[in-house]
Amino acid sequence: MSKTYYDPSDLKKFGKISEWNEELGAKFFDYYGKVFEEGHLSAREKSLIALAVAHTIQCPYCIDAYTGDGLQRGITKEEMMEALHVAGAIRGGASLVHGVQMMNKVNKLEM
Amino acid sequence: MATKSLLKRESELANKKRQLEILSNGLFQSGELPKFADKIAETNQFPLKAKKLEILQINVGYMCNQVCSHCHVDAGPDRKEIMTKDTMQQCLDVIKKTGAHTLDLTGGAPEMNPNFRWFVEEASKVGIKDFIVRSNLTIIRANKKYHDLPEFFKTYNVHVVSSMPHWTRGKTDKQRGDGVFDKSIQALKDLNAIGYGMPDSNLRLDLVYNPSGAFLPGDQASLEKDFKKALLEDFNIHFHNLFAITNLPISRFLDYLIASENYEDYMFALVEAYNPSAVANVMCTNTLSVSWDGYLYDCDFNQMLELPVNSKAKHISEYNEDLLEGRKIVISQHCYGCTAGAGSSCQGTVA
């Protein structure tokens, strides 16, 4: 067993998850592939969304993958950082918007 | 950013044998990654053989006004290898009798060869279908004596192919040197002004995109769309096609990969992206590369690794299409660069 939870080389082995359940693995990768095709959103826009989500869920494999994917697509580091701030704003906002709940509770309990 | 070639810096990698050792040792020696010969053998494509010649690519010298960090030629102002007029004449003799439809002049900056203009004038008389000059754009703005190059290209109906790693200044200058972006934009405007690259114009202007780092190029069509949109919106610049070319792990790019500790990951990425259907159309099967001193190679990359053609005809003076057709292509692990993803060649993707 590895001494750490994450090993960068495991990313290359992602496809192996199908070995223990071929049917669901195949369905997942088929779905995954379709999701990232050009659609109403461009593949470029989807890559930036994926990068922002990767940071939100703090998945090191996804960060690795979609930073590389962005570079391949010619996405600039400025665009990548802006996408991350969108993720940061939503994450921060998600905490702060609960402040209303706190305020409601305080207002209810305090005389 | 380095301002001298590996050769001038007396780098270990200026030695081609050392580069080939690196490409055969490590991951490939341990069997962690398959050697290119074994990989293409899986689909019965070994040995790779040359088909009928379609493209004659002539490297007229390694001197260049730029020192790009990814350059596979290790070109720069300090390189003195320049094709002589005598060798050019030998090339012209071959151009007259070849069945190739494309003549492709490259370098270095080919315009820096003192006999470049004479060679273009003479070669254009032969009437080859597609006559390419690979111009780095900044040369046009580098010195007054080059300012008229766009007009010169137009006179001889030259197809201009120019490098442009990104539509933003930061990424371009990082790869190609400070100030390259602004000069390139001005040169593109000069070319557009006389009709090059304009929609429906017969004066062909194509751009070459090389990734500015240790990653593979994305989809060529998508990149072309993004380049066109950005260059038009930001600078009102037009061009025809974009060729996405993978950086091969040789010379200065290999030096960069090793220094930045990206070599192993890059080789993994190339092998992982291996596409057997790209093998059938790799450029070495329809191209012949001529070096500044007249020797023949399967491609410009093999030229830089000093891997000569596997044929009795080794020099342009011994040129014989019957002898060269069907020759076995000389390969090593750098060849994975031409078979990754949609494939890569001097004319862009191949699969």
Interface residues (C-beta under 8 A of the other chain):
Chain A: K12 S42 A43 R44 G68 D69 L71 Q72 R73 G74 T76
Chain B: H166 W167 T168 G170 K171 Y209 P211 G213 F215 L216 P217 G218 D219 S222 L223 D226 F227 F268 E272
